[in-house]
Amino acid sequence: MRPHHEIVSENEWLAARKALLVLEKEETKLRDKVRAERLSLPWVKVEKIYTFETPDGRKTLADLFDGRSQLIVYHFMYGPDWEAGCPGCSFMADHIDGMLPHLNNHDVTMIAVSRAPLEKLTAYRKRMNWTFPWVSAFGSDFNFDYHVSFTKEELASGKVMYNYRETNAADAHDELPGLSAFFKDEGGTVYHTYSDYARGGEEALGTLMILDRAPKGRNETGTLSFVKRKDEYADAPKARSCCD
């Protein structure tokens, strides 16, 4: 069914398009300003020693930089008792592998971190046909300290801290998404430089940026309401077994 739009002449369309272009240029300039402000934020020294389970054994946060000075952590929602990763986080993860060669060449390592045990992450990554590094923070304070995981006590209290504000626990889960950035200096000291949550990392979702230019847009009833795991769409190839 065709969306309802006024049908006009080419000249009328061009006038409307130029008016929109003014707003688009304002948005671009605002993004440039926000980007500059983001880069000028002060940093916080990471004092706590966080450890993670990886395919190569237990590693610290400093180890995860993998020889580079910058680390981007995607806080992937996958709780210890979950049977599969969050569909929305899986949608984000579908974008990571294509970025890795460019990020790595720019002195940036990108990984995903979840609280599910490593064996669950490894099996799900194989199912989704991803290759990016994914480590487990099971048993670590990392997710709790960066406000993407919440204890039963926090949820029972009725309020949790998420996206830099107190949030009604009824609107939260025990896991929520986010992205955090870290820097490691030549002496090995690690600094927390940035974190965003909720829709803060939306610009990393190239699929949404393309949909925003499609005739029907995102065509969603709520944020990411249309998203499924990529092997669960009606025309998706059959999912690979985790054990083949």
Secondary structure, DSSP 8 states (H G I E B T S, - for coil): ---------HHHHHHHHHHHHHHHHHHHHHHHHHHHHHHT---EE--S--EEEETTEEEETGGGGTT-SEEEEEE----TT-SS--HHHHHHHTTHHHHHHHHHHTTEEEEEEESS-HHHHHHHHHHHT--S-EEE-TT-SHHHHTTSB--HHHHHHTEEEETTEEEEGGG--SB--EEEEEEE-TT--EEEEEEEEGGGGGGG-HHHHHHTTSTTTT--SSTTTT---TTSSTT------TT-
